[in-house]
Amino acid sequence: MAFQKGQAPPEYNPQLPVIYTGWSGYRVQEFTYSMAVDIDKCGFYTRSTRIEGLQPILESAGFKFGDCIETAIREHYERGIDPVDVFNVEWGKWKDVNLMYREREEDWNNLLQVGRGLLRQFPKVRETLFPFTNLKFSLHPVKQNWYRGSGLGYILDGVAHEPGEDVLIDFKTSGNKYDDNQDHQGWPMLDPQLRVGALVTGIRKVAFLTAVKTKNPYWQFIEGRVTDELLRDTDLWLREMYDRYVEQKFYRRAGMRFPSEHCKMCDVLPKCLGRDDLVKLTLRQKTKRETDAAVAVLDEMD
C-alpha cells in the first residue's frame, strides 16, 4: 500500500481493516501522523473535517507558500532550474486567489518578496548549510501490518542517501526560528513528525530544513537522531490514536476554560459552538469527487 504524491492511491483491499470512511466515501485503510495529530487535538475537529468534510472557505496562504518553496527546491535539485524562477511561476498562480493571510504574512506581494529572498539564498545554502546531493523527493513509504492489520504511512519530503547513513528530511516554512534545545545526549529535541518518519522508514538520522519567512528571511537546518526510546513512545502514542479512530471516540477537547486559546485558532469552532450563522461564513463542504479518489485520499490521509 505505497504510492507517491500525485499518483492514484491503492485500491480498496477487503483483507485490510477500514480505519474510517471519509467525506468522499473513500475507505481509509492506512494510518498516518496527520490523522493521529488531528484526533489527539480534538475528536470533534476530526469528525468535522475528515468524516463530514468541512473546510475553511479561505485556504491558508502559508500552506500554499510552503508548497511553492518545496517545489522550487525540488526542481532546483532534479532539473537544475533556478529556484527563484520556479517560485515566481508557482506563487504567481495564487496572485488573484482569495487566500487567508496571517498578520505577519501581510499579502501576496509580501510573500512574493520573502520567497524570492529565500530562494536567492538557496544555492549558497546548498553548498554550506545543507550540503546534500543525492536527494529523493516526495516519497510515501509504508510500515506494513503495523498495528491491528493496518499499515502506517508517512509522506516524506525527502531522503538524502549519503555515504554511511541516510537522512530523512522534512521541509518547513515558519514565521519564527525553530527551537533547537538539546536533550541529555546533545541532540535537538525532536518533533513527533520526524519520529513517525523514523518509525516508518527505519532511518534514524532526521532533519528539518526550515525557511524562516521574516522580513529578512533566512534558512535554518537542524539535525537530530531518533533513539529506541523515542520510537517506542511514538509507536504507543500512534496506537492509542488509532484505537480512538476505530472505536469512534470523537469527543471534544477537554479543558478548564472553553474555548481555550487552542480552540480559538480552530477552523471548526463556530460549528462546535453551534453558531450556524458563523459556520456559513467560515466553512464549506468539500466537493465530492467520485472518480478522483487520489484527491480525496491525499486530503484525508495527510
Residue, then its C-alpha position, 0 to 999 in steps of 0.5 A: m500500500a505505497f504510492q507517491k504524491g500525485q499518483a492514484p492511491p491503492e485500491y480498496n483491499p477487503q483483507l485490510p481493516v477500514i480505519y474510517t470512511g471519509w467525506s468522499g466515501y473513500r475507505v481509509q485503510e492506512f494510518t498516518y501522523s496527520m490523522a493521529v495529530d488531528i484526533d489527539k487535538c480534538g475528536f470533534y475537529t476530526r469528525s468535522t473535517r475528515i468524516e463530514g468534510l468541512q473546510p475553511i472557505l479561505e485556504s491558508a496562504g502559508f500552506k500554499f507558500g510552503d508548497c511553492i518553496e518545496t517545489a522550487i527546491r525540488e526542481h532546483y535539485e532534479r532539473g537544475i532550474d533556478p529556484v527563484d524562477v520556479f517560485n515566481v511561476e508557482w506563487g504567481k498562480w495564487k496572485d488573484v486567489n482569495l487566500m487567508y493571510r496571517e498578520r505577519e504574512e501581510d499579502w501576496n506581494n509580501l510573500l512574493q518578496v520573502g520567497r524570492g529572498l529565500l530562494r536567492q539564498f538557496p544555492k549558497v545554502r546548498e553548498t554550506l548549510f545543507p550540503f546534500t546531493n543525492l536527494k529523493f523527493s516526495l516519497h510515501p513509504v509504508k510500515q506494513n501490518w503495523y498495528r491491528g492489520s493496518g499499515l502506517g504511512y508517512i509522506l516524506d519530503g525527502v531522503a538524502h542517501e549519503p555515504g554511511e547513513d541516510v537522512l530523512i528530511d522534512f521541509k518547513t516554512s515558519g514565521n519564527k526560528y525553530d527551537d533547537n534545545q538539546d536533550h541529555q545526549g546533545w541532540p535537538m529535541l525532536d518533533p513527533q513528525l520526524r519520529v513517525g518518519a523514523l518509525v516508518t522508514g527505519i532511518r534514524k538520522v532526521a532533519f528539518l530544513t526550515a525557511v524562516k519567512t521574516k522580513n529578512p528571511y533566512w534558512q535554518f537546518i537542524e539535525g537530530r537522531v531518533t533513539d529506541e526510546l523515542l520510537r517506542d513512545t511514538d509507536l504507543w502514542l500512534r496506537e492509542m490514536y488509532d484505537r480512538y479512530v476505530e472505536q469512534k471516540f470523537y469527543r471534544r477537547a477537554g479543558m478548564r476554560f472553553p474555548s481555550e486559546h487552542c480552540k480559538m485558532c480552530d477552523v471548526l469552532p463556530k460549528c462546535l459552538g453551534r453558531d450556524d450563522l458563523v459556520k456559513l461564513t467560515l466553512r464549506q463542504k468539500t466537493k465530492r469527487e467520485t472518480d478522483a479518489a487520489v484527491a480525496v485520499l491525499d486530503e484525508m490521509d495527510 
